[in-house]
């Protein structure tokens, strides 16, 4: 976030996402966050992400949970 950049605030956010069969983030939620100022920008960003199609062992497209740590280090 611009404010964090100006103030030199660093942090981490752990976010859980559900990636659907069409490679889009279906839902996202914050698991942990070092500072709440990062939460909304992270959620806004990850909801625009696209992934490689998730598939099961037989090659069929499936929805999956995905955990990601996003680090802000300026």
Secondary structure, 3 states (H helix, E strand, C coil): CHHHHHHCCCEEEEEEEEECCCCEEEEEEEEEECCHHHHHHHHHHHCCCECCCCECCCCCECCEEEEEEEEECC
